[in-house]
Amino acid sequence: RAMHRKETLHQDIKPENIMVDDEGKVTIIDFGSCFIAGVAEIESPFEREQVLGTDTYGAPEYKLGRKASLKSDMFSIAVVLYEMLTGQQPYGEKFETSQSTNEFYRLKYQPAREFNPMVPEWMDGAIEKALQISTELRYDALSEFIYDLEHPNSEFMDKAHIPLAKRNPLRFWQSITAIMFVVELATLWLWLG
């Protein structure tokens, strides 16, 4: 977020470029692929002959030759997070070999929960949103993605899997009361009969 506030894109976020020390401090390294807004405005910027990012972690827009944005770095961060949680890639092996818009849009997100059932549904939904092939469908800001990773967003929760007590507390307590009433009537009938 600090780099993005300075209008700088890393453009090569991958596990090898993320260092964690013994105290848990995270440091991002390798700024050779960075895009800095002020430097890009220089009359004759240096030319790159290679696609930025790493095939496994880079956003589709890099391979498609489209303009990168903050959402491109977010995509890479989400791939790293997904891999940390599952040991897998979110779109499988075909992501690396995809070269065209059609190939990217044919890919199907593999829910993290399929590989790691400990991943909460709402967290998986946040990761999936950050990993959308279309930049327009991703979060607008990294802070929104971080917020949804830390706070359950009901938008990503399957209502069928939410317990009745949370989904509709009034109906839950009405049901409990009705069951208790029936049990009391049955007990009374057996006692009197």
N, C-alpha and C positions, 0 to 999 in steps of 0.2 A: 504494500500500500504506500509505503514511503517513496519508493521509486516512481510509482504511478502518479503521486502528487507532484513530482518533479517532471512530469511528462516524459518519463523514461520507461521503455518496455524492455524487459530482459530478453525475451524471445528464444531462450534456450533453457527453460526450467525443466530439470530432470533430476532423478535421485543423485547422480554423480555431481551435480552442482549445488547440492544442499548439504551443508556440513553441520553436524550436531556435536557440541563438545560434551565433556563429562558432566557438566552442570546443566545440560539441557538447552543451552543457548544455540539458536539456529542462525546460521550465516549462509547467505546465498553468495556463490562465487561464479567466476567465469563471465565477465561482462563483455566478451569479445563480440557478441551478437547483438548488443544493446542498440536500441533506436532511441536517440535523444532528439526531441523536437527541435531545439535550437540549432543543433549540429546539422540536422536534415535540411535546414533552410539555407545552408551555405551554397554559394553559386555552383561549385563543382564538387559535390560529395563523391566519395570513393564508390566504385561500383562493386557489387557482389556477384559472383558467378554461381554461388550455391544457394540452395533453398535454406532459409533459416530454420532453426528448431531442429529437433530430432524426430525422425519418422514416427517413433513410438509415442512420443509425448507432445509433439507439435500439433497445433490446431490445424484443421483442414485448410483454412485460408492460406497458410504458408505454401502448401503443395499446389493449391489452385492459383497461386500468383495474385491473390487478392490482398488488399490493404490489411495489415495487422492492426490490432487495437488492444486496449486493456483486456478485452474479452478473450483475446488470444492467450495472454499469460494466464488468465483465469482457467481456461481450458486445460492448459498444461498442469497447473496446480491440482486441478480436479483429477487428472489422470494419475498423478503421483499419489494423491490421497486414496483413490480407488485401489491402486496397486498395493499400497500399505495395508489396506483393510482386507484385501482378498488374495493378493499374490497373483492376480490376473490382470488382463487388459479389458477395459470397458466395452470395446467393440470386437474383441477377439483378434486373431491374427490378420484378418482381412484389412484392418485399418491401415497397417503399414504399407500394404501393396496398392491401396486405393489411390488413383491418380486423377479421376474426373469427378465432377459434381454428382453425376448419376451414381457412380460407385460409392461415394460417401453417403448419399441419401438412401442407398439400399442397406446400409449397415444397421444393425439392430442393437440397441443398448442392452447389455446383459446385467440385470439387477444385481447389485453387490450382495444382496441378501441371499441369492442363490448359491454363492460361494462361501459366505460367512453369515449365518443366521443371527449372529450377535449384532449386526448392523441394523439400527432402528429404521423402520420404514420411512420416517420423515427425513432422516439423514440421507438415505438412499435417494429419495426424491430430490433433495437439494443438490446432491452430486450429479444426478441425471440432468438437472436443469443447467448446471454449469458445463456439462459435456454435450450440449446440443450441437449438432452439426451446423445448423444455421445460427449465425451470431445474433440475429434478432431475437431468438428464443432464449438466449442465455441471460444471466443476470446483467443489469446495467452497471453495477459496481461491485467490486470485490467485497466491500463491506456488507452488502446484502447477502452474498454467498456465505460469508463468515457468520453473519447473524443467524441465518437459517441452519447452519451446522451446529450452532450452540443452543438454539431455541426451537423446539418442535413446531413446525408449521403445519397447521391442519389441512392446508391445500394438498399436502403430500401424503396424507393418511387415508387409507382405505376405510371408509365408514363402516364396512361390514366387520372389520376386525377390531373396532373400538368396543370395549365392553359397554353393555347397556347402562351401567351405573354412571359412566362418563358421557355417553352419547345422549342419554335422556334420563337424568336423575329422577325427575318426577315420576315417570313411568316405572323406573326401577323400584322406587319405594312403594308405589301403588301395588305393584306385583308382589312385593314382599309382604305387604299388609294383607292382601287378598289370600296369599298362601297361608299365612299365620291364622287368619280368620277361619279358613276351611279346616286346618289342622285342629283348631280349638273346637269347632263344631263337631268334628269327627270324634274327638276325645270325649266331649260331653255326651254325645250320642251313645258311645261305647260304655261310658260310666253309668248312664241312666238305664241303658237297655240290658 
